[in-house]
Amino acid sequence: MGKNKGRRMSKSAAVYLPIAVLLILLFVILGISVFLKIIDIEVTGATKYPVEDIILSSGIAIGDNILRVNRDKASQMIEASMPYISEVEIEFVLPDKARISVSETSAFAMIGVPDGFLVIDSAGRILEIVDNAPTGLIEVRGFSPVDIKVGETLKAASGDDTRLRYIREVLAAVMAAGIQDGVSYLDVISMGNVYLEYMGLYRVNLNGSGGAINKLAKLPEAIEDVKRDSSFDATARYRIDIPDSSGGWIWTPEW
């Protein structure tokens, strides 16, 4: 009988022990969730938008339970409503703090459209639509975007993907070279004759392979070098051809 009783107790333990463990875990989770209430929300990296607006856009509120906050959704909501914010990271500092870290982009170029001008960043993201041409931005000529939506990247009409890709490559190269303040416009009207205007005096041709674009970082240095040449005419407007192969750049006075 003792053996039978032991068997019954073993069977009971096998049935009830897992249940007991689950109940304990449930009580622990419930107990923790009661204490993990957000009482402080911190925002870092914001200069373009008020902190209060960023918090409101995130959907995170004081009193929310940390375990129930969907960080991906909150990040997407911020980016969707605030185009100048390019990246969002949300983390929690236990036991009761939420930290929202944002990275902002900046206006870099503009494109004329029937309703005004698109303001875009160096990656081609549409930041806003304005009535008048902003000052200090690179004008992109010869491209007509489609399906325009603020907060999304530029889209091209069918057959115009190559032009858009080239625009992005050039803008990124200009950004990397740090010469955007001297570039007044980028002309892609003819893909066989793509050029940008630099310092109001130099027409820099960018046709050929990506080698020409990659050499934009050397443009200010090349200009200073040629200015020291006795044949340089400070009153002339120059056309500059950047060879893909090694060798000096080609300078041709236009007037």
N, C-alpha and C positions, 0 to 999 in steps of 0.2 A: 504493500500500500504506500509505503514511503517513496518507492520509486515512481509510482503513478502520480503521487502528489507533486513530486519534483518535476515530472514531465509537464503536468498542468501549469505549474508556475513558470516553467521555461517558455511554454507556448504563450502564456499571458504576457510575459515580459517582451517576447518577440512582437506581439501585437501592439502593446501600449507604449513601449519605449520610444519608437519613432514618433508616435503621436505626441508624447510628452516633449520630445526634443523640438518638434515643430511648434508647439504651443509656446515653449520658452523663447524660441527665436522670434515668434510673432510678437510676444510681449516686449522683447528687447527692441525690435524694430519700431513698434508703436511708441515705446518709451523714448527712443532717440528722436523720432519724428516730432514729438511734442516739443522738444527743446531746440530743434534745428529750424527755428523761425528767423527769417531775415529781419534784422533791426537796423542795418546800415548798408547803404549802397554807395560805392565809390566809383567815380568815373575818371579815367586818366587818358591823356593824349588829345583831349578835345579843345579846339580853338575856334572852329567854324560854327559850331552849334552849342546852345546852352546845355549845361549838364542836365537840367531838369527835363528838357525835351528828349534827350537821349534815353534817360531812364524811362520816360513815358512811352517812347517808341519800343523799348525792349519788352514791355509787358510785365516786367518784374516789379513787384511792389513790396513795401514793408509789410511784414506779416506772412509772406509766402513761405512755404516750406521748401528748404533747399533741395530735398530729395524729389520734389515734384516739378522743379523748374526745368524746362526743355531749353538747354543752352543753344543748340543749333537753331531752333525756331526763333529764339530771342535775337540772336545775331542776324539772322536773315531779315527780321522785321526792322532792325536798325538800318541795315544797308539799303533796304528797299525804300525807306522813307527819307533817307539822308544821303544823297548821291556823293557828297564830298567825303564820306567815310568809306574807305576802300576795304578795311579789314577790321573785324571785331573779335576779341577774345574775352570770354566770360569765365571767371573762376570763382570759387567759393573759399573763403577763409573761415574755417570752423572756429567757433560754432554758429556764428550768426551774421557773417558779412559777405556781401556779393561785390565782386570787383569787375567792372566793365572797362577793358582797355581797347581804345580805338586807334587806328592809324588813318590819317587823312591824306587825300590826294589834293592836287591843286590844278587850277586852270592853266592850260598850256597852249592850246591852239583854238581856232574858231573856224567854222564852216558856214558860209551863207546858205540859207534855205528860204523858201517863199515866205515863211512866217517870221523871219528875223535871222538870228545867228545861233548856231549851236556852240556852246562852250564845252570843250573836251579836255581830258587830261592827256598825258603823254602815251597812255595805253589805248586811247581812243574811246574812253568811257564818256558818255554824255552826262555832263554835270548840270546844265541848265539851258534854257532857251531864252534869249534876250532880244529886245527890239532893236537895239543899236549895237554897232560893232564895238566890242570892248577894246581898250587900248592895251598895248604891251603884250598881245598874244600873237602867235604865228597864224597867219591866214592860210588856209588850205584851199587852193583853187583847182577847179576841174573835177570835183567829186560830188556826186549827189547821193546822199545816203537815203535808205528806205526804212520803213517800219521804225520810225524815230520814237524812242522811249527814254525819258530821262532816267538815269541810273543804270542803263544798259550800254553795252559797247556798240559802236557803229556797225551797221549792216549795209551790205552792198546789193545792188540789183543783180539779177542773173547775168553772168558774163563779166561782172566788174570786180570780182573777188581779187584778182591780181593787183588792181589799182589800190584797193583798200589795204591789202597786205603790204604793199610798198610804202604806203603812207605811214602805217604803223612802224615799219622798220626804220624809216627816215626819222620820224619823231623820236623814237627810242634812241637812235644814234645821236641826234641833236641833244637830247636830255643827258645821255652818258658823257658827251663831250663838253657839256656845260656852256654851250654857245647860244642857247635859246634867246638871250637878250639881244643878240645881234641879227637874228633871223626875222625878217619881216613877213616873208611868205614862202610857201612851197607850192610849186606849179606842177600839177600832174595832168594837165589838159591833154597832152600827148605823151603816151608812155614811151615813145621813142625820143622824147626831148624833155626829160624831167629835170628840173633845176630848182634851186632855192636862192633867194636874194639875201645877201649878208652885208650888214652895215650900210645898206643903201647904195653901195658902190660895186659890189661883186656879185656876179651871176655865176653860181657854182653848179656846174652840170653834174648830174648823178647817174647818167646812163651807164650801162654795163653791168657787170656782176656786183655782188655785195661788197667787193673790195673797195669801190668808190665810197660807199656809205661808211664803211669802217674807218676810212681815212679822215673823216670830218673832224676828229679830235685834233688833227694836226693843222687844221685850217688857220687858226690865229697865228701859229708859229710860221706857217708858210707865208702869210701876208707880211709879217714883220721881216722875214728874210728878203722878200722881193722888194720891199720898200727901200732896202739898203742898196739896191741895184741902181746904177746911174741912169738906166733907161726907164726907170719907173716914173710914170706921170701921175702925180697926186690929183690932178683935175680930171683924169679919165675914168671911165667906167670899164671895168675889166670882166671879161668872161674867163672863168677858170675851169679847165678840164682836169679831172683827177684820173690819171691812168691807173688801171687795175694792176699792171705790172710795176716792178720797181722802177724808180726814176723820178725826175723832177716833174712838178705840175706844169701845165701849159697855160700861159697867161696871154690873152689876146685883148688889146684895147678895143672897145666898142665905139667910143667917141672921144 
